[in-house]
Amino acid sequence: HDDWKLYPLNELAVFGGGHTPSMADEANYKKDGICWVTSQDVKTDYLFDTRTKLSDKGASELKLYPDGTIIMVTRSGILRHTLPIALLKIPATVNQDIRTISVGLSCSSTWLMQYLKVHERELLLNYGKVGTTVESIDFSKLKTMNLLVPTMDEQEKIGAYFSRMDNLIAIHQ
């Protein structure tokens, strides 16, 4: 593909993260509050809800990431064998084990999420770090990885194709 171009990830996106509001302060959490993503939530390709919700107080020091933000678990024991990646379908905050990837106008978040999922093994091999207590992804290194990026039109077609496949799989399950 002559019109595909090589870009480092950090030229296509901006990155973010979060933390855990004090669990000792119950006022930080609310049953019907603001979605707060932890590694336990990243089990499907698309996130429509989270187990834990924050109150306005609990979310006040966190960034609220919009629908369309890519979520990646970068610190968890699951990284020994799986790299959980999902696309937010709702605005949400995240904890410290999650990194967010927000794409600019030259990249489709659906395409990039699928690209990262397809390259999961390679990402774990190249960017995984095994620590004494917890596995993690070297996110500063991952940001500089090069991707061969199709035109925006092709990205949207690829993203739509995978979305249709995901819907078919969901229907059959």
N, C-alpha and C positions, 0 to 999 in steps of 0.2 A: 504494500500500500504506500504509494508515493506521497500521499497527502497526510499520512500519519506522522506525528512529530514526537521526538524524545524530550521529556520534561522531568526535572526532579520534582518529587511530590510537593516540596515546599514552594514551588512556583505555581502550583495549581490550587493550593488550599491554605487555610490558616487553621491552627490547632488550639485546643483548649483542654480544660480539665475541671476538676472540682475537689470537694472534700466532704467530710462527714460533719454535720452540725452536732454539737454536744448531745449525746444520748442521755446524759444526766438531766437535761432540761426538756421535759415533756412538751413544753410550749413550742419546741422546734418542729414537732411532728403533728400531722393532722390527717385523719382518716380519708377525707375527700379533698386533700390539698394539692399542692404542686408536685407533679411527677419527679421522682429522684431515682436515677438509674444506678444500680449496683451490678456487679458481675452476675448475680443470680437472675437478673432480668434479661440478659442477652442470650436467649435460647432460640430465637427465631430471627429470620431476616429483617422483619419489620416490627418495630416496637410501638404498640398502641396504648400501653399502660405499664405501670410499675407496681411492685408489691408495696413499696413504702412511699408515702407522700409527706411533703414538708408543709409546714405552715408558712405564712408570709415571713414571719420572724426567722424560721429555720432557713429559708431560701434567700434571705436578704443579702448575704455575703457571697452568694453563688450566681454565676451567669445562667440565664435561662436560654437554652439553645433551641432554635426554631425547628419545626418540622423540616425534614430533609437533611438534617445533620447526621453524619456518619458517626457511629459509636464503636469504639474498639476497646476490649478488655486488655489492659497492658500489664496487669499485676494480679496473678492468681495461680493456684496450683493447676488449674485446668490447662494452662499454657504448656504443660508437659506434652499434650497431645492435640489440643484444639485451640484455635485463635478465634474467639467469639467476636463477630462483627455484625452490626445491624444498622438499619436506617430508622431514624426517629420519624414517626408518623404523627407525633404530638410534640408540643413544646415540653422540654424537660431540663432538669439540672442533673449533674452527675457527681459520683463520689471520686475519691482519689485513685481508685483502681481503673478508672475509665479515662480514655483520651477521646476528644472529639475532633472530627475533621470536617471543616466547612469549606466547600468548594466555591470558587469564583465563577464568573460568567463563561469561562472557557472550558468548563468541565461539568458533566452531569453527575450528581451525587448517586443516582441509581447505578450508572455505569461504573463509577469508581468503587462503590460498595461491592458490586459483582466482581470487578477486577481483583480486589483485595481478597475476596472469598475464594476465587479460583486459584489464587497464588498462596493460599494459606500455609501449605507445607513449606514452601520456599521462604516465606516470611518468618515462620517459626525457626527454620534452620539458620537463616542469615541474621536475624535480629533478636532471637531468643537469648535470654541470659538465665542461667541456672544459679540462683543464690543459695545461701545456706538455709533460709527460711521460706522464701517464696520465689516462684518463677516470674520473670518479667520480660517485657519487650524493650529493647534499647530504642526508645522512641526518637531520640535525637539523631540516631543513625538512620532509622526508618524514614524520617522526613526527607533525607537526601537521596533516597532510592530513585532510580530513573524508571519512568514508565513510557511505553510507546502508546501515544494517545491518538485515537482516531478523531476525525472532524466531529464537531458538535452534532451534526445531522446523524452521523453513524452512531455516536454515543447514545443518542436518544432512541434510535431504532434498536440497538443492542439492549438498552435498558428496558424498553417496552417488551421485547421478546422474552427477557428473563422474568419480567413481571407477569406476563401471561403464563409462562411455565410454572412460576410459583403459585399462581392462582389455580392452575390445573392440578398441581400436586396437592394443594390444600383441599380442593373439592374431592379428590379421590381418597384422601385420608379420612 
